Amino acid sequence: MAAINRRGFLKAGTGAGLILMGTRASGKIRGANDRVRIAVAGLNGRGQSHLSGWMDQPNVEIAWMIDPDQKVLASAINAMQGKLKEKFVAKGVADVREALEDKTLDAISVATPNHWHSLMTIWAAQAGKHVYVEKPMSHDVGEGRICVEAQKKYGVVIQHGTQNRSSAEIAGLHEAIQAGKFGKLKISYGYCCKPRNSIGFKPVSEPPANLDWNLWRGPAVIDQFHGNLVHYNWHWFWKTGNGDLNNQGTHQLDIARWALDRELTHPVRAMAIGGRFKWNDQGETPNTMMGIAEYANGQQVFFNVRNVNFEGYPYQVENEYYFEDGGRIVKGLYYPAGSTTGEKLQLEPGRVTPGGNWAAFIQACREGRPELANGNVYDAHYGCVLGHLMNNSWRLGKRVPFNAKAGSFGDNKDAAEHFLKLHEMMQNGVGIPENGAEYVVGPWLSFDPETEQHTGEFAAEANALLKDPNRDGFRIPTVAEV
């Protein structure tokens, strides 16, 4: 496989964009009985699952372990040495570019904070390395498009960390829905309702000595360090995370979009309503949200984020499907129109690359076939953009009193009905007082799926959110530069 010289990386990163230094992926992996040598970037939290996942695959070697926190890196290396003993061969580094110089490296597994996902994916593709990238693949709409272009140009495998894409059961359900078995799908609904708590406030301070602050920030334009960024609460700040909508919610957003008619890509408009209730903390992203997206054929995706904890909290990380004739699929049961009795679904398994998410990726790498990835770069991009548009609507919203009439859904009775359920739960369960708090109501944002640009009212403000600025040395290249 082609390598990227580190000086070339650094020179390109400080100029107009990342200069092409590599070539197309070489295809099938040869040598050492088709051993796959993989690097894992980001060793805290989800990165531990990546390490375990790759160790469980036959003839897969963890060649590099990458993290800008020296304590995290040392701890992960010590743990791996304890497990693998004399089989441990990985090199530990802080900078992903050092690993990408390795001509014998086949793939990289990205489990970093969100703001690094796309740049590592793009750099790896340019180096001819296959990529398994955690969700969301992109931190914003613009960089997701560059990931697509990088995959097209270099022919590498890119698989998204949406493990449900490896479920033959879910694939079979969606194939049945798209074949019209239950009638025409009207609304595909996802939930990310899991309890979380306040993160409080942590003061601006110097970064800890064990953290390479320059590398941790990477492309994100952040001037000051505070303790709520490292190592998990970065999820709740816009420059590094995407809130729970495009955190845990990415899984259910992807499932929701997967069920729509196959030719659809992006929605034509989207909006969101919600807030960050009760906690009064340092976080920026909403802990409660109802998002709506409409597609060109009239199908809709609804999404519900609800993280504020309370006694009797109804945990929901799931998907529902509503059909034009009034039928619905809820909690795995099909309710025909007018029926209150659910029928157990009995469907044929759908088409997926077998073996689960880790095995599917390794097979795709070994065969040099990007189409074998369960959750390819296109599915990743379309699903992530769906969440980005909802989030961006909320970010452009206006504050209104917290009451049942706060939603701005026009004549969409389904949206009003589902929003009322959320509102009543927040009012009666969480205890948010009527007219004693505020919702943020986002505008309807029109979106052109072909150009991936907003049109109409609020277009200027919304287009400004499509691509984050980047720091010198870590800039996302343009389509022309990739």
MARKE-292706 format. One record per residue (C-alpha): x, y, z. Coordinates in nm, 3 decimals, decimal comma. Each point is the difference from the previous one (the first is absolute). Layout:
<tordos>
- X Y Z
...
</tordos>
This chain:
<tordos>
- 0,000 0,000 0,000
- 0,104 0,359 -0,060
- 0,147 0,203 0,282
- -0,016 0,368 0,087
- 0,320 0,169 0,103
- -0,048 0,182 0,330
- 0,177 0,311 -0,128
- -0,246 -0,003 -0,288
- -0,286 -0,022 0,250
- 0,129 0,294 0,200
- 0,083 0,212 -0,302
- -0,341 -0,064 -0,153
- -0,185 0,062 0,326
- 0,146 0,348 0,046
- -0,075 0,114 -0,354
- -0,308 0,007 -0,219
- -0,100 -0,357 0,079
- 0,122 -0,355 0,027
- 0,205 -0,074 -0,311
- -0,044 -0,340 -0,157
- 0,296 -0,214 0,099
- -0,142 -0,349 -0,043
- -0,159 -0,217 -0,266
- -0,309 -0,214 -0,030
- -0,038 -0,293 0,238
- 0,177 -0,305 -0,136
- -0,304 -0,222 0,038
- 0,023 -0,341 0,160
- 0,234 -0,041 0,295
- 0,280 -0,247 -0,070
- 0,270 -0,162 0,207
- 0,020 -0,166 0,341
- -0,310 -0,206 -0,078
- -0,201 0,317 -0,070
- 0,081 0,150 0,339
- -0,160 0,341 0,052
- 0,217 0,250 0,189
- -0,213 0,269 0,161
- 0,057 0,318 0,201
- -0,245 0,113 0,269
- -0,026 0,376 0,054
- -0,167 0,110 0,323
- 0,050 -0,246 0,285
- -0,242 0,128 0,261
- -0,363 -0,117 0,025
- -0,115 -0,130 -0,337
- 0,361 -0,060 -0,104
- 0,015 -0,285 0,250
- -0,284 -0,170 -0,190
- 0,194 0,042 -0,322
- 0,306 -0,167 0,149
- -0,209 -0,292 0,125
- -0,188 -0,027 -0,328
- 0,313 -0,025 -0,210
- 0,172 -0,241 0,240
- -0,295 -0,237 -0,040
- 0,047 -0,017 -0,379
- 0,229 -0,274 -0,135
- 0,331 0,116 -0,143
- -0,053 0,367 0,080
- 0,297 0,176 0,156
- -0,022 0,323 0,197
- 0,306 0,178 -0,137
- -0,039 0,350 0,142
- -0,171 0,150 0,305
- -0,059 0,375 -0,024
- -0,108 0,255 0,260
- 0,114 0,356 0,086
- -0,043 -0,069 0,373
- 0,315 -0,173 0,122
- -0,176 -0,148 0,304
- -0,276 -0,150 -0,212
- 0,254 -0,128 -0,252
- 0,223 -0,158 0,266
- -0,296 -0,160 0,177
- -0,137 -0,149 -0,322
- 0,341 -0,134 -0,101
- 0,055 -0,159 0,339
- -0,341 -0,166 -0,014
- 0,063 -0,132 -0,351
- 0,343 -0,132 0,095
- -0,160 -0,184 0,289
- -0,252 -0,164 -0,232
- 0,219 -0,078 -0,299
- 0,332 -0,075 0,175
- 0,266 -0,082 -0,258
- -0,248 0,060 -0,286
- -0,017 0,370 0,082
- 0,168 0,197 -0,281
- -0,184 0,335 -0,001
- 0,186 0,330 0,000
- -0,145 0,281 0,209
- -0,006 0,357 -0,134
- -0,185 0,326 0,054
- -0,026 0,109 -0,364
- -0,205 -0,203 -0,250
- 0,221 0,121 -0,285
- 0,291 -0,205 0,129
- -0,205 -0,318 -0,030
- -0,124 0,093 -0,348
- 0,361 0,013 -0,120
- 0,025 -0,376 0,060
- -0,007 -0,166 -0,343
- -0,098 -0,333 0,156
- -0,308 0,145 0,176
- -0,324 -0,111 -0,163
- -0,272 0,183 0,191
- -0,080 0,248 0,274
- -0,277 -0,015 0,257
- -0,115 0,345 0,119
- -0,149 0,038 0,348
- 0,101 0,359 0,073
- -0,226 0,294 0,089
- -0,237 0,096 -0,282
- 0,195 0,300 -0,127
- 0,284 -0,233 -0,109
- -0,208 -0,268 -0,176
- -0,006 0,142 -0,351
- 0,356 0,129 -0,017
- 0,143 -0,335 0,108
- -0,226 -0,174 -0,251
- 0,118 0,228 -0,280
- 0,368 -0,020 0,091
- -0,022 -0,379 0,021
- -0,174 -0,028 -0,338
- 0,269 0,218 -0,157
- 0,260 -0,233 0,149
- -0,177 -0,299 -0,154
- -0,123 -0,136 0,335
- -0,344 -0,144 0,062
- -0,204 0,171 0,272
- -0,239 -0,111 0,272
- -0,130 0,328 0,143
- -0,220 0,047 0,302
- -0,330 0,181 -0,027
- -0,056 0,268 -0,100
- 0,238 -0,022 -0,296
- -0,020 0,377 -0,034
- -0,015 0,288 0,244
- -0,171 0,219 -0,261
- -0,162 -0,032 -0,343
- 0,293 0,131 -0,202
- 0,267 -0,235 0,132
- -0,231 -0,299 -0,049
- -0,014 0,077 -0,371
- 0,383 0,001 -0,014
- 0,003 -0,347 0,159
- -0,225 -0,119 -0,283
- 0,228 0,155 -0,260
- 0,308 -0,151 0,163
- -0,153 -0,348 -0,008
- -0,097 0,041 -0,365
- 0,346 0,119 -0,098
- 0,213 -0,248 0,192
- -0,225 -0,306 -0,004
- 0,055 -0,090 0,365
- -0,255 -0,170 0,225
- -0,172 0,244 0,233
- -0,237 -0,156 0,254
- -0,204 0,204 0,246
- -0,021 -0,103 0,365
- -0,376 -0,055 -0,016
- -0,004 -0,362 0,112
- -0,370 -0,045 -0,079
- 0,093 0,003 -0,368
- 0,131 -0,352 0,061
- -0,341 -0,122 0,120
- -0,164 -0,232 -0,252
- -0,322 0,035 0,202
- -0,016 0,378 -0,042
- 0,108 -0,028 -0,362
- -0,281 -0,250 -0,061
- -0,257 0,229 0,162
- 0,107 0,292 -0,215
- -0,003 -0,209 -0,315
- -0,358 -0,102 0,082
- -0,100 0,362 0,066
- 0,156 0,116 -0,327
- -0,175 -0,283 -0,186
- -0,335 0,132 0,127
- -0,088 -0,291 0,229
- -0,165 0,237 0,250
- -0,112 0,265 -0,246
- 0,174 0,331 -0,061
- 0,232 0,116 0,278
- -0,097 0,347 0,120
- 0,217 0,068 0,307
- 0,320 -0,171 0,111
- 0,053 0,090 0,366
- 0,314 -0,027 0,211
- 0,053 0,047 0,375
- 0,312 0,082 0,199
- -0,148 0,020 0,347
- 0,256 -0,115 0,253
- 0,061 0,163 0,338
- 0,292 0,236 0,039
- 0,088 0,257 0,263
- 0,140 0,349 0,029
- 0,370 0,050 -0,073
- 0,025 0,305 0,226
- 0,267 0,264 -0,063
- 0,377 -0,034 -0,023
- 0,221 0,308 -0,022
- 0,235 0,093 -0,280
- 0,345 -0,133 0,085
- 0,326 -0,116 -0,150
- -0,026 -0,341 -0,170
- 0,142 -0,285 0,209
- 0,365 -0,078 -0,072
- -0,084 -0,349 -0,125
- -0,229 0,137 -0,277
- 0,132 0,122 -0,335
- -0,251 0,285 -0,021
- 0,096 0,091 -0,356
- -0,069 -0,354 -0,126
- -0,315 -0,045 0,208
- -0,152 0,315 -0,151
- 0,112 -0,090 -0,352
- -0,241 0,166 -0,244
- -0,225 0,155 0,268
- 0,045 0,373 0,058
- 0,019 0,004 0,380
- 0,208 0,256 0,185
- -0,037 -0,103 0,362
- 0,009 -0,329 0,187
- -0,245 -0,095 0,272
- -0,048 -0,332 0,176
- -0,343 -0,071 -0,147
- 0,154 -0,062 -0,341
- 0,220 -0,295 0,095
- -0,087 -0,284 -0,021
- -0,372 -0,038 -0,063
- -0,198 0,319 0,045
- 0,131 0,144 -0,326
- -0,320 -0,158 -0,139
- -0,200 0,292 0,139
- 0,195 0,285 -0,166
- -0,058 0,098 -0,362
- 0,366 0,035 -0,103
- 0,081 -0,358 0,100
- -0,329 -0,191 0,025
- -0,351 -0,014 -0,143
- -0,217 -0,058 0,306
- -0,179 -0,329 0,053
- -0,190 0,040 -0,328
- 0,319 -0,085 -0,192
- 0,163 -0,198 0,280
- -0,206 -0,298 0,116
- -0,274 0,132 -0,226
- 0,207 -0,060 -0,314
- -0,082 -0,370 0,029
- -0,376 0,057 0,007
- 0,017 0,281 -0,258
- 0,179 -0,237 -0,236
- -0,261 -0,271 0,057
- -0,279 0,252 -0,058
- 0,146 0,118 -0,331
- 0,084 -0,357 -0,105
- -0,372 -0,086 -0,009
- -0,090 0,278 -0,248
- -0,032 -0,057 -0,373
- 0,340 -0,103 -0,130
- 0,051 0,279 -0,251
- -0,018 0,272 0,266
- 0,317 0,174 0,115
- -0,050 0,318 0,205
- -0,320 0,162 0,127
- -0,135 0,310 -0,174
- -0,074 0,178 0,326
- 0,046 -0,045 0,373
- -0,072 0,167 0,334
- 0,038 -0,063 0,371
- -0,137 0,116 0,334
- 0,147 -0,065 0,344
- 0,224 0,132 0,272
- 0,258 -0,069 0,266
- -0,231 -0,024 0,299
- 0,052 -0,021 0,373
- 0,378 -0,046 0,007
- 0,118 0,365 -0,035
- 0,352 -0,120 -0,074
- 0,291 0,064 -0,235
- -0,133 -0,214 -0,285
- -0,128 0,156 -0,323
- -0,197 -0,272 -0,177
- -0,367 -0,075 0,074
- -0,094 -0,280 0,237
- -0,354 -0,004 -0,137
- -0,094 0,025 -0,367
- -0,262 -0,089 -0,257
- 0,143 0,005 -0,351
- -0,191 -0,035 -0,326
- 0,130 -0,052 -0,353
- -0,204 -0,024 -0,318
- 0,113 -0,168 -0,323
- -0,090 0,069 -0,362
- -0,247 -0,291 -0,016
- -0,189 0,117 0,311
- 0,151 -0,251 0,242
- 0,110 0,141 0,335
- 0,250 -0,079 0,273
- -0,093 0,098 0,355
- 0,258 -0,010 0,276
- -0,030 0,032 0,377
- 0,291 0,081 0,232
- -0,081 -0,010 0,370
- 0,284 -0,021 0,250
- -0,127 0,171 0,315
- -0,031 -0,264 0,270
- -0,293 -0,043 0,239
- -0,163 -0,273 0,207
- -0,178 -0,245 -0,229
- 0,199 0,119 -0,302
- -0,112 -0,192 -0,313
- 0,322 -0,113 -0,169
- -0,044 -0,001 -0,379
- 0,279 -0,069 -0,245
- -0,208 -0,144 -0,281
- -0,181 0,056 -0,328
- -0,364 0,008 -0,106
- -0,165 0,000 -0,342
- -0,334 0,159 -0,095
- -0,182 -0,075 -0,325
- -0,241 0,203 -0,210
- -0,292 -0,234 0,065
- 0,034 0,046 0,378
- 0,198 -0,316 0,070
- 0,316 0,017 0,208
- 0,296 -0,207 0,124
- 0,084 0,067 0,364
- 0,236 -0,203 0,220
- 0,027 -0,271 -0,263
- -0,376 -0,052 -0,039
- -0,211 0,092 -0,301
- -0,334 0,166 0,076
- -0,228 0,004 -0,307
- -0,209 0,314 -0,048
- -0,264 0,028 0,272
- 0,138 -0,293 0,203
- 0,121 0,016 0,359
- 0,143 -0,352 -0,020
- 0,355 -0,033 -0,126
- 0,109 -0,281 -0,228
- 0,348 -0,151 0,033
- 0,207 0,067 -0,309
- 0,112 -0,306 -0,194
- 0,233 0,115 -0,272
- 0,288 -0,141 -0,199
- 0,350 0,121 0,095
- 0,128 0,286 -0,211
- 0,321 0,045 -0,197
- 0,307 0,084 0,208
- 0,360 -0,110 -0,002
- -0,006 -0,270 0,272
- 0,205 -0,022 0,318
- -0,087 0,328 0,169
- 0,148 0,346 -0,043
- 0,363 -0,089 0,073
- 0,009 -0,311 -0,221
- -0,183 0,175 -0,285
- 0,261 0,274 -0,010
- 0,291 -0,246 0,003
- -0,158 -0,202 -0,282
- -0,049 0,316 -0,206
- 0,364 0,095 0,058
- 0,132 -0,344 -0,089
- -0,199 -0,007 -0,323
- 0,054 0,366 -0,083
- -0,376 0,047 -0,045
- -0,146 0,318 0,156
- -0,352 -0,120 -0,079
- 0,033 -0,275 0,263
- 0,015 0,256 0,281
- -0,311 -0,009 0,218
- -0,069 0,373 0,012
- 0,207 0,142 -0,284
- 0,114 0,358 -0,051
- -0,322 0,100 -0,177
- -0,230 -0,138 0,269
- 0,222 0,167 0,260
- -0,017 0,337 -0,174
- -0,375 0,000 -0,058
- -0,075 -0,109 0,357
- 0,238 0,252 0,158
- -0,127 0,290 -0,210
- -0,353 -0,078 0,115
- 0,111 0,065 0,358
- 0,213 0,301 -0,090
- -0,296 0,175 -0,164
- -0,222 -0,054 0,303
- 0,274 0,125 0,231
- 0,063 0,305 -0,218
- -0,368 0,094 0,003
- 0,006 -0,007 0,381
- 0,318 0,210 0,007
- -0,177 0,267 -0,207
- -0,315 -0,012 0,210
- -0,182 0,258 0,209
- -0,105 -0,032 0,363
- -0,370 -0,033 0,073
- -0,191 -0,081 0,321
- -0,003 -0,367 0,104
- -0,354 -0,111 -0,083
- -0,188 -0,241 -0,220
- -0,049 0,261 -0,274
- 0,372 0,066 -0,045
- 0,041 -0,229 -0,301
- -0,013 0,148 -0,349
- -0,118 -0,290 -0,212
- -0,252 0,163 -0,234
- -0,265 -0,253 -0,097
- 0,216 -0,301 0,094
- -0,235 -0,164 0,249
- 0,231 -0,299 0,051
- 0,284 0,227 0,109
- -0,226 0,192 0,236
- -0,127 -0,324 0,155
- 0,347 -0,140 0,064
- 0,132 0,331 0,129
- -0,286 0,016 0,249
- 0,106 -0,340 0,140
- 0,353 0,131 0,052
- -0,126 0,324 0,153
- -0,225 -0,178 0,247
- 0,286 -0,224 0,109
- 0,224 0,300 0,057
- -0,273 0,184 0,188
- -0,140 -0,284 0,209
- 0,303 -0,228 0,030
- 0,296 0,235 0,012
- -0,203 0,274 0,166
- 0,071 0,290 -0,236
- -0,260 0,267 0,089
- -0,246 0,121 -0,264
- 0,117 0,345 -0,115
- 0,278 -0,019 0,259
- 0,267 -0,101 -0,252
- 0,068 0,037 -0,372
- 0,021 -0,214 -0,310
- 0,230 0,086 -0,287
- -0,203 -0,030 -0,322
- 0,210 -0,038 -0,311
- -0,111 0,119 -0,344
- -0,088 -0,227 -0,286
- 0,319 -0,024 -0,205
- -0,037 -0,083 -0,370
- 0,280 -0,215 -0,142
- 0,102 -0,099 -0,351
- 0,113 -0,366 0,006
- 0,198 0,042 -0,322
- 0,208 0,304 0,094
- -0,009 -0,066 0,375
- -0,078 0,367 0,055
- -0,290 0,177 0,167
- -0,245 0,205 -0,203
- -0,277 0,245 0,080
- -0,057 0,167 0,335
- 0,286 -0,029 0,252
- 0,229 -0,135 -0,275
- 0,288 0,234 0,082
- -0,003 -0,081 0,371
- -0,044 -0,374 -0,058
- 0,269 -0,024 -0,269
- 0,244 0,161 0,242
- -0,045 -0,305 0,226
- 0,066 -0,258 -0,271
- 0,378 0,012 0,047
- 0,192 0,084 0,316
- 0,321 0,204 -0,022
- 0,318 -0,201 0,056
- 0,334 0,070 0,165
- 0,316 0,044 -0,203
- 0,170 -0,333 -0,048
- -0,323 -0,196 0,029
- -0,219 0,138 -0,273
- -0,256 -0,214 -0,179
- 0,091 0,011 -0,371
- -0,247 0,112 -0,263
- -0,144 -0,234 -0,263
- 0,261 0,124 -0,246
- 0,283 -0,060 0,246
- -0,098 -0,344 0,124
</tordos>
